[in-house]
């Protein structure tokens, strides 16, 4: 059964289906059918499965456990076996722990600490461990993950732009988006070069003026960024071309734009 994500704005690129294991409790199956439009079926591994309708191999499996269930299965070593089978059954797998450790009435402090250490190890070495307060929060997490899958955004994180509160904040923020350029280097670049165009043209030969050694990792990353072609497969109409240059060739007058032989300003594009 495909899932209507109810997306507004950005159009989904994938149709995501959701399946819930038939062995789940009746309330769990009922809520997932109602809130996730999920289909109930027998899953060999995991409790919830998200998958691309057009590419079923692109899927994610989720194993749900309350803290009490996790403690019981950890003591009997069932959890270790379940996790081992889970991670081989899908390209992306997750362990969801619902509730709070206070739900475990039979464990002492040391046992709880040992369980938490085990879960931490699972999260750092085997698969992500997600903690939710309740089944309702788990369903919201599953819905959010399905939405990100539909927009092909899983494992992508957009770095927010940090705007420096100064008279040069726009240019500082712009420079900080360049690989290997932080606040300190952005300030040096801003103070050394008269404009973004000056920086693009002269940085490769004057990088040491801002403390960047030629051929260093930082130097190479910045130069690669500045020279990188945008969508090379897209044909674009040439807006303007300097006199005497071939298509794709860049001509820059380093002495002054007003002294070009043609009497026109030479533009960088």
C-alpha positions as a Markdown table, in Angstrom:
| # | Residue | x | y | z |
|---|---|---|---|---|
| 1 | Unk | 0.0 | 0.0 | 0.0 |
| 2 | Unk | 1.5 | 3.3 | -1.0 |
| 3 | Unk | 1.4 | 6.2 | 1.5 |
| 4 | Unk | 0.1 | 9.7 | 0.8 |
| 5 | Unk | 2.7 | 11.8 | 2.5 |
| 6 | Unk | 0.5 | 14.9 | 2.4 |
| 7 | Unk | 3.5 | 17.0 | 1.2 |
| 8 | Unk | 3.0 | 20.6 | 0.5 |
| 9 | Unk | 5.6 | 22.7 | -1.4 |
| 10 | Unk | 8.5 | 20.4 | -2.5 |
| 11 | Unk | 7.2 | 17.5 | -4.6 |
| 12 | Unk | 8.3 | 14.0 | -3.5 |
| 13 | Unk | 10.6 | 12.1 | -5.8 |
| 14 | Unk | 9.7 | 8.6 | -4.4 |
| 15 | Unk | 6.5 | 6.8 | -3.4 |
| 16 | Unk | 7.1 | 5.3 | 0.0 |
| 17 | Unk | 5.1 | 2.3 | 1.2 |
| 18 | Unk | 4.8 | 1.3 | 4.9 |
| 19 | Unk | 4.3 | -2.2 | 6.3 |
| 20 | Unk | 3.7 | -3.2 | 9.9 |
| 21 | Unk | 4.4 | -6.7 | 11.2 |
| 22 | Unk | 1.2 | -8.7 | 11.8 |
| 23 | Unk | 2.6 | -9.9 | 15.1 |
| 24 | Unk | 2.4 | -6.4 | 16.6 |
| 25 | Unk | -0.2 | -5.7 | 19.3 |
| 26 | Unk | -3.7 | -4.8 | 18.0 |
| 27 | Unk | -3.5 | -1.1 | 19.2 |
| 28 | Unk | -0.1 | -0.7 | 17.4 |
| 29 | Unk | -1.5 | -2.1 | 14.2 |
| 30 | Unk | -4.6 | 0.0 | 14.4 |
| 31 | Unk | -2.7 | 3.3 | 15.0 |
| 32 | Unk | -0.3 | 2.5 | 12.2 |
| 33 | Unk | -3.1 | 1.7 | 9.8 |
| 34 | Unk | -4.9 | 4.9 | 10.7 |
| 35 | Unk | -2.0 | 7.4 | 11.0 |
| 36 | Unk | 0.5 | 6.0 | 8.6 |
| 37 | Unk | -1.8 | 4.3 | 6.1 |
| 38 | Unk | 0.3 | 1.2 | 6.7 |
| 39 | Unk | -0.4 | -2.3 | 5.4 |
| 40 | Unk | -0.3 | -5.2 | 7.9 |
| 41 | Unk | 1.8 | -8.1 | 6.8 |
| 42 | Unk | 4.2 | -10.7 | 8.1 |
| 43 | Unk | 7.7 | -9.3 | 8.3 |
| 44 | Unk | 10.6 | -11.7 | 8.7 |
| 45 | Unk | 12.6 | -9.1 | 10.5 |
| 46 | Unk | 11.8 | -5.8 | 12.2 |
| 47 | Unk | 8.4 | -4.4 | 13.2 |
| 48 | Unk | 8.0 | -1.6 | 10.7 |
| 49 | Unk | 9.3 | -1.4 | 7.1 |
| 50 | Unk | 9.6 | 1.6 | 4.8 |
| 51 | Unk | 10.3 | 0.9 | 1.1 |
| 52 | Unk | 10.4 | 2.7 | -2.2 |
| 53 | Unk | 7.4 | 1.4 | -4.2 |
| 54 | Unk | 9.4 | 1.6 | -7.5 |
| 55 | Unk | 12.6 | 0.2 | -6.0 |
| 56 | Unk | 11.8 | -2.2 | -3.1 |
| 57 | Unk | 15.4 | -2.8 | -2.4 |
| 58 | Unk | 15.6 | 0.8 | -1.2 |
| 59 | Unk | 14.1 | 0.2 | 2.3 |
| 60 | Unk | 14.5 | 0.8 | 6.0 |
| 61 | Unk | 13.6 | -1.6 | 8.8 |
| 62 | Unk | 12.7 | -0.5 | 12.4 |
| 63 | Unk | 12.7 | -2.7 | 15.5 |
| 64 | Unk | 10.6 | -1.4 | 18.3 |
| 65 | Unk | 11.0 | -2.2 | 21.9 |
| 66 | Unk | 9.9 | -0.7 | 25.2 |
| 67 | Unk | 12.5 | -0.3 | 27.9 |
| 68 | Unk | 11.1 | -3.3 | 29.7 |
| 69 | Unk | 11.2 | -5.4 | 26.5 |
| 70 | Unk | 14.7 | -4.2 | 25.7 |
| 71 | Unk | 15.9 | -5.2 | 29.2 |
| 72 | Unk | 14.3 | -8.6 | 29.0 |
| 73 | Unk | 15.6 | -9.4 | 25.5 |
| 74 | Unk | 19.1 | -8.0 | 26.4 |
| 75 | Unk | 19.3 | -10.3 | 29.5 |
| 76 | Unk | 18.3 | -13.3 | 27.5 |
| 77 | Unk | 20.6 | -12.3 | 24.6 |
| 78 | Unk | 17.6 | -12.3 | 22.2 |
| 79 | Unk | 18.3 | -8.7 | 21.3 |
| 80 | Unk | 21.8 | -9.4 | 20.1 |
| 81 | Unk | 20.4 | -12.1 | 17.8 |
| 82 | Unk | 17.6 | -9.9 | 16.6 |
| 83 | Unk | 20.0 | -7.0 | 15.8 |
| 84 | Unk | 22.3 | -9.4 | 14.0 |
| 85 | Unk | 19.5 | -10.6 | 11.7 |
| 86 | Unk | 18.1 | -7.1 | 11.3 |
| 87 | Unk | 21.2 | -5.4 | 10.0 |
| 88 | Unk | 21.6 | -8.1 | 7.2 |
| 89 | Unk | 18.0 | -7.7 | 6.1 |
| 90 | Unk | 18.0 | -4.1 | 4.8 |
| 91 | Unk | 20.4 | -1.4 | 3.8 |
| 92 | Unk | 19.2 | 0.9 | 6.6 |
| 93 | Unk | 18.1 | -0.4 | 10.0 |
| 94 | Unk | 17.1 | 1.3 | 13.3 |
| 95 | Unk | 16.4 | 0.2 | 16.9 |
| 96 | Unk | 13.6 | 2.3 | 18.6 |
| 97 | Unk | 13.4 | 2.3 | 22.4 |
| 98 | Unk | 10.1 | 3.6 | 23.7 |
| 99 | Unk | 9.3 | 5.0 | 27.1 |
| 100 | Unk | 11.6 | 5.5 | 30.0 |
| 101 | Unk | 14.0 | 3.4 | 32.1 |
| 102 | Unk | 11.6 | 3.9 | 35.0 |
| 103 | Unk | 9.3 | 1.4 | 33.2 |
| 104 | Unk | 11.7 | -1.4 | 34.2 |
| 105 | Unk | 10.7 | -2.4 | 37.7 |
| 106 | Unk | 12.9 | -5.5 | 38.1 |
| 107 | Unk | 16.4 | -3.9 | 37.3 |
| 108 | Unk | 18.8 | -2.2 | 39.7 |
| 109 | Unk | 20.9 | 0.8 | 38.9 |
| 110 | Unk | 23.9 | -1.3 | 37.8 |
| 111 | Unk | 21.8 | -3.4 | 35.5 |
| 112 | Unk | 20.3 | -0.3 | 33.9 |
| 113 | Unk | 23.7 | 1.2 | 33.4 |
| 114 | Unk | 24.9 | -2.0 | 31.7 |
| 115 | Unk | 21.9 | -2.0 | 29.4 |
| 116 | Unk | 22.5 | 1.7 | 28.5 |
| 117 | Unk | 26.2 | 0.9 | 27.7 |
| 118 | Unk | 25.1 | -1.9 | 25.4 |
| 119 | Unk | 22.6 | 0.4 | 23.6 |
| 120 | Unk | 25.3 | 3.1 | 23.3 |
| 121 | Unk | 27.6 | 0.5 | 21.7 |
| 122 | Unk | 24.9 | -0.6 | 19.3 |
| 123 | Unk | 24.4 | 3.0 | 18.3 |
| 124 | Unk | 28.0 | 3.8 | 17.7 |
| 125 | Unk | 29.1 | 0.5 | 16.1 |
| 126 | Unk | 26.1 | -1.3 | 14.6 |
| 127 | Unk | 22.9 | 0.7 | 14.0 |
| 128 | Unk | 21.2 | 3.9 | 15.1 |
| 129 | Unk | 19.3 | 3.7 | 18.4 |
| 130 | Unk | 16.4 | 6.1 | 18.5 |
| 131 | Unk | 14.6 | 7.0 | 21.8 |
| 132 | Unk | 11.0 | 8.0 | 21.9 |
| 133 | Unk | 8.6 | 8.8 | 24.7 |
| 134 | Unk | 5.7 | 6.7 | 23.4 |
| 135 | Unk | 4.2 | 4.9 | 20.5 |
| 136 | Unk | 2.7 | 8.1 | 19.3 |
| 137 | Unk | 6.1 | 9.7 | 19.1 |
| 138 | Unk | 7.4 | 6.7 | 17.3 |
| 139 | Unk | 4.7 | 7.0 | 14.7 |
| 140 | Unk | 5.7 | 10.7 | 14.2 |
| 141 | Unk | 9.3 | 9.7 | 13.8 |
| 142 | Unk | 8.4 | 7.0 | 11.2 |
| 143 | Unk | 6.3 | 9.5 | 9.3 |
| 144 | Unk | 9.1 | 12.1 | 9.3 |
| 145 | Unk | 11.6 | 9.5 | 8.1 |
| 146 | Unk | 9.2 | 8.3 | 5.3 |
| 147 | Unk | 8.9 | 12.0 | 4.2 |
| 148 | Unk | 12.6 | 12.4 | 4.0 |
| 149 | Unk | 12.9 | 9.1 | 2.1 |
| 150 | Unk | 10.3 | 10.3 | -0.4 |
| 151 | Unk | 12.3 | 13.5 | -1.0 |
| 152 | Unk | 15.6 | 11.6 | -1.1 |
| 153 | Unk | 17.0 | 13.5 | 1.8 |
| 154 | Unk | 18.0 | 10.7 | 4.2 |
| 155 | Unk | 21.6 | 11.2 | 5.5 |
| 156 | Unk | 21.6 | 14.8 | 4.2 |
| 157 | Unk | 22.1 | 17.7 | 6.5 |
| 158 | Unk | 22.0 | 21.3 | 5.4 |
| 159 | Unk | 24.4 | 23.6 | 7.2 |
| 160 | Unk | 22.5 | 26.7 | 8.3 |
| 161 | Unk | 24.0 | 30.0 | 7.3 |
| 162 | Unk | 25.5 | 31.9 | 10.2 |
| 163 | Unk | 25.2 | 35.6 | 9.6 |
| 164 | Unk | 27.9 | 37.7 | 11.4 |
| 165 | Unk | 26.4 | 40.8 | 13.0 |
| 166 | Unk | 28.7 | 43.4 | 11.4 |
| 167 | Unk | 28.7 | 45.8 | 8.4 |
| 168 | Unk | 30.2 | 43.0 | 6.3 |
| 169 | Unk | 27.9 | 40.2 | 7.5 |
| 170 | Unk | 26.6 | 39.3 | 4.0 |
| 171 | Unk | 30.1 | 38.8 | 2.6 |
| 172 | Unk | 31.4 | 37.0 | 5.7 |
| 173 | Unk | 28.5 | 34.6 | 5.5 |
| 174 | Unk | 29.0 | 34.0 | 1.8 |
| 175 | Unk | 32.7 | 33.3 | 2.2 |
| 176 | Unk | 32.1 | 30.9 | 5.1 |
| 177 | Unk | 30.2 | 28.6 | 2.7 |
| 178 | Unk | 33.4 | 27.9 | 0.8 |
| 179 | Unk | 35.0 | 24.6 | 1.9 |
| 180 | Unk | 37.8 | 25.0 | 4.5 |
| 181 | Unk | 36.9 | 28.7 | 5.0 |
| 182 | Unk | 35.9 | 29.5 | 8.6 |
| 183 | Unk | 35.2 | 32.8 | 10.3 |
| 184 | Unk | 38.9 | 33.7 | 10.8 |
| 185 | Unk | 39.9 | 33.0 | 7.2 |
| 186 | Unk | 36.7 | 34.7 | 5.9 |
| 187 | Unk | 37.7 | 37.8 | 7.7 |
| 188 | Unk | 41.2 | 37.8 | 6.3 |
| 189 | Unk | 39.9 | 37.3 | 2.8 |
| 190 | Unk | 37.4 | 40.1 | 3.2 |
| 191 | Unk | 40.1 | 42.5 | 4.4 |
| 192 | Unk | 42.7 | 41.5 | 1.7 |
| 193 | Unk | 40.6 | 41.5 | -1.4 |
| 194 | Unk | 38.4 | 44.4 | -2.7 |
| 195 | Unk | 35.5 | 42.3 | -3.9 |
| 196 | Unk | 34.4 | 38.7 | -4.6 |
| 197 | Unk | 35.7 | 39.0 | -8.1 |
| 198 | Unk | 39.1 | 40.1 | -6.9 |
| 199 | Unk | 39.2 | 37.1 | -4.5 |
| 200 | Unk | 38.3 | 34.7 | -7.3 |
| 201 | Unk | 40.9 | 36.1 | -9.7 |
| 202 | Unk | 43.9 | 36.8 | -7.4 |
| 203 | Unk | 43.6 | 34.2 | -4.6 |
| 204 | Unk | 45.5 | 31.4 | -6.5 |
| 205 | Unk | 48.6 | 33.6 | -6.8 |
| 206 | Unk | 48.3 | 35.6 | -3.5 |
| 207 | Unk | 46.9 | 33.0 | -1.1 |
| 208 | Unk | 49.9 | 33.4 | 1.3 |
| 209 | Unk | 48.7 | 37.0 | 2.0 |
| 210 | Unk | 45.8 | 35.4 | 3.9 |
| 211 | Unk | 47.9 | 32.7 | 5.5 |
| 212 | Unk | 47.1 | 29.9 | 3.0 |
| 213 | Unk | 50.1 | 28.1 | 1.7 |
| 214 | Unk | 50.0 | 27.1 | -2.0 |
| 215 | Unk | 49.3 | 23.4 | -2.7 |
| 216 | Unk | 48.0 | 23.0 | 0.9 |
| 217 | Unk | 44.7 | 21.1 | 1.5 |
| 218 | Unk | 42.9 | 24.4 | 2.2 |
| 219 | Unk | 44.4 | 26.0 | -0.9 |
| 220 | Unk | 43.4 | 23.1 | -3.2 |
| 221 | Unk | 39.9 | 22.9 | -1.7 |
| 222 | Unk | 39.2 | 26.6 | -2.3 |
| 223 | Unk | 40.7 | 26.6 | -5.8 |
| 224 | Unk | 38.6 | 23.5 | -6.7 |
| 225 | Unk | 35.5 | 25.2 | -5.4 |
| 226 | Unk | 36.1 | 28.4 | -7.4 |
| 227 | Unk | 36.9 | 26.5 | -10.6 |
| 228 | Unk | 34.1 | 23.9 | -10.2 |
| 229 | Unk | 31.7 | 23.8 | -13.2 |
| 230 | Unk | 28.0 | 24.1 | -12.3 |
| 231 | Unk | 25.8 | 21.4 | -14.0 |
| 232 | Unk | 28.1 | 20.8 | -16.9 |
| 233 | Unk | 25.5 | 18.8 | -18.7 |
| 234 | Unk | 23.1 | 21.8 | -19.0 |
| 235 | Unk | 23.4 | 23.9 | -22.1 |
| 236 | Unk | 23.3 | 27.6 | -21.4 |
| 237 | Unk | 23.0 | 30.6 | -23.7 |
| 238 | Unk | 26.2 | 32.7 | -23.6 |
| 239 | Unk | 25.0 | 36.1 | -22.1 |
| 240 | Unk | 28.2 | 38.0 | -23.0 |
| 241 | Unk | 31.5 | 37.2 | -24.4 |
| 242 | Unk | 34.7 | 39.3 | -24.4 |
| 243 | Unk | 36.0 | 40.4 | -27.8 |
| 244 | Unk | 38.7 | 38.1 | -29.1 |
| 245 | Unk | 37.9 | 35.2 | -26.7 |
| 246 | Unk | 36.6 | 31.8 | -27.5 |
| 247 | Unk | 33.5 | 30.3 | -25.9 |
| 248 | Unk | 34.3 | 29.2 | -22.4 |
| 249 | Unk | 37.4 | 31.3 | -22.2 |
| 250 | Unk | 37.8 | 33.9 | -19.4 |
| 251 | Unk | 39.6 | 37.2 | -20.0 |
| 252 | Unk | 40.4 | 39.5 | -17.1 |
| 253 | Unk | 42.1 | 42.9 | -17.3 |
| 254 | Unk | 44.2 | 43.0 | -14.1 |
| 255 | Unk | 45.2 | 46.7 | -14.6 |
| 256 | Unk | 41.7 | 48.1 | -14.8 |
| 257 | Unk | 38.4 | 47.3 | -16.5 |
| 258 | Unk | 38.3 | 50.7 | -18.2 |
| 259 | Unk | 41.5 | 50.2 | -20.3 |
| 260 | Unk | 40.4 | 47.2 | -22.4 |
| 261 | Unk | 41.4 | 47.4 | -26.1 |
| 262 | Unk | 37.8 | 47.1 | -27.2 |
| 263 | Unk | 36.8 | 50.1 | -25.1 |
| 264 | Unk | 34.3 | 47.8 | -23.3 |
| 265 | Unk | 34.6 | 46.4 | -19.8 |
| 266 | Unk | 36.0 | 42.8 | -19.6 |
| 267 | Unk | 33.6 | 40.7 | -17.6 |
| 268 | Unk | 34.3 | 37.5 | -15.6 |
| 269 | Unk | 31.7 | 34.8 | -16.1 |
